[in-house]
Amino acid sequence: MRSTLAILVTCVALVLHDSATAGEEQNVVWTNVVNATVVGTVLEKTGGYDGSDDAGAASQQELSAGDGYVEFTVGEAGTFWVAGLSHGNQDTRYGDIDFAFRFNGVGWADVVENGEYLSGGDTPYVPGDVFRVAVVGGRVQYFRNGRFLVESARSPQYPLILDVSLGTIDATVHGAVLGISPPPPPGGGFLESAGSPALRPRFTPAQIEAFLPAGGARGAFVFPAPYNTTGVRLTNASDCAEAQDCLWYAGYSYWRNTNNHAGSSHMYVFLGTAREHGGAGPMLIRYDKLTDAVDPLGPLFDAASPYSYSTGEGWYFSATLPTRLYTFLVGSPQLRRYDILLRQFEASPAMDLADCPRPGVCPRSAAFITQPHSSDDDLVHSATVQDGDWRRIGCVVYDGAAGKFRFFGAPKGYSLDECHVDKSGRWLMLLETRADGSRRNRVASLPRGRIATIEDVDGALGHLDMGFGYAVGADTYNPLPNATIRLTFPIASTTRPIGPVVHFNKRWEMAAANHVSHGNARAGVPAESQYACGSNASRVPDMADEIVCFPLDPAHNANGSLDVLVVAQVMTDLDAAGGRDVDGDDYEQVPKGNLDVTGRYFLWTTNLGGGRLDAFLVKIPAERFGP
C-alpha cells in the first residue's frame, strides 16, 4: 500500500504524494498504467491495438473536495486519445472518463462526458497546446491555452483523478499536472472577460433561503461560491402590515438610495413603501458598516404629509451633504432638500420651476418637474418639464450659484425622454425620441451653450449614468452584444466610433449591465481610473442575472480584453408575484440597482423568487481590478 499525505486548505483537500499549498500544482504520478510506458513527464502508448482505447493510466493524486484542475500538453496532432477528470478508473475505455477532452488525431478536439458529446467545447489543436479541465466554484469547466471553452451542466463526484485513455500507438501525453486552486480572496467576487461564454445557473428559492439570514432576519450573509461576496438584507416582512408586498422598487440606477457615508461608521438608506399595501411611505434605515447591523428608523414623514404617499422614485441622496435627501412630488414644480435626521425641509427649494422667467426662458405651459438630477456639489440641477396635461415638453436647468435658469425644448418631430446634468454641473445630456422609435442624444455644454447631436445608429446612449465630463451607457447599435461605451465630453465625433466599449455581454439576449450605475464617480480622477456597475433581470434560462462591475478603461489589459467583476446574483424571478408587476412590463421587478458614493456598496430590490420585494446591499470587492 502506498503512503499518502492529505493536504487540507480552505474548501479544498487534495491527496498527494508530496505536500502542496493552495495555488501550487504537482506533476502527475501515473498509476494503473496499461499498454503504456512513462518516461519522465511523458505518458506514451506502447502496446495493445492501434486505434483501440485499450491503453491508458490514471493519476495517483486525487482532488478530494473543492476546486482544482488537471492540465496536460498535446504531444502531436496525429494521434487519438482522451483525457480529463474522473471519479474513478474502471478500465481503459474513454467512456469511463467523466469530464474529458477527446483528440481526434486530425487536429480537432471536442468535449465528451462518459462518452457523450458536449456541445460548445470543439476546438482546433496543435502540438504544444495546453488543455485544462477544472472545477471552479463546484462547476466543471474546459479550457484551451487558458481560454474558456464551455462549462458542464453536470456536478462532479469526488474524489477526482486525471484519467487518460490512449487509442493510437505512440500517442503521448506531456507534462500532466494536478493542482489546487487557491482559496477565494477575502471579500469574494471574481473576474472574467467580457463576452466569456461561462454560464452560471440561477439560485433556486430553496437555495436562496438556505444562505440568507435565518427566519427572514435582517443582516449580513455570504453569497455561495463562486461569488463569496458579503450581502446585507435590509428589509423583511415586518416592514409591511400583515407581511404584505409593500416595498417599492429602487428608483433607478442613477438615483442614490444611500447617503454620503464616507468617514462615518453608519450608512443611511431610504426606501419607498406603499401605504395602500401595508407600508408607511418612504422609510429610513441605518446600516452599521462595522457590525453589519440593520436598524429600521421608521417613516420619513408623518401620515398627514403628502410626501408619505410618494413612491420615492426620482428621490436621491446628495453626493456631499450626508443628511440631505432630494425630494419632489408628482405634479409639483419644486425640487426640495429634506434633512433625514431633523425630519424637516430646507427653507428654500433647491429648484423651483415657478421661478423660471416666462416666456423669456421657460414656456408658459411649463407646470411640473420630474426625473430630477443634481451635480455632486449640489449647485446645478436639471429636470424634465411637464405641462398641465403631463406631456414632457423640455428640460430645465438651474444654476443655484448664479440664480440662472435655462430651458431646452424638444425640437419639432421629437419627444423628450429625459435629461440628465452630469456630476460636474457643466454638461447636460438630453435623450430624445422620434415617433418611429429612433433615438438621439444632444449633449450641451452649459457654460458655452454648444450642443452636439448623436444619432442612435452612431452610438447615441440609451440607459446611462453620468460622470464628471463623461457618460457611460448602452450603445444599442454596437456590433458587440449589448455593449456599454464611455462617451467623453466635449464630443470629438458625432459619427461612429464615438467612444470606446467598456463592457459587452455573452450573447445578444443577455444584458447584464442593462441599468448602469456610476454613483461612485470622482472629481479630478480620469474616467480610465474609475469603474461602474450594472444589473438586470431576465428570463434567460441558462444564465443567472448578476450584479457586475467593469473598469472604464478599455486598455486596462494589455491583451485588449475587458475585465468584468462578477459580484452576486440578483435573485429575481420575473414571473413571481413579488414586486406587484400589475401591467406585465416587468419594470417594477427589474432591479435598477445603484452604487453608493464610495463604490463599495450596491443597493437593489429583488423578489427572491417569491411574493414580496425586499432590498439588499452587496459589498463590492473593487480591489479585484488591481492597481
PyMOL commands that set and color helices and strands:
alter all, ss='L'
color gray80, all
select helices_A, chain A and resi 94-96+205-211+214-216+237-239+241-243+275-277+306-309+353-355+456-458+527-529+622-625
alter helices_A, ss='H'
color red, helices_A
select strands_A, chain A and resi 5-9+12-16+25-27+30-34+36-39+42-45+55-59+62-65+68-74+80-86+99-104+108-113+116-124+130-136+139-144+147-151+161-166+172-180+190-193+219-222+230-233+266-271+283-288+294-299+316-317+324-327+334-339+344-345+351-352+368-374+380-386+392-399+404-409+415-421+427-433+439-445+451-455+464-466+470-475+483-488+501-503+515-517+531-535+546-551+563-569+594-595+601-606+614-619
alter strands_A, ss='S'
color yellow, strands_A
deselect
rebuild
show_as cartoon
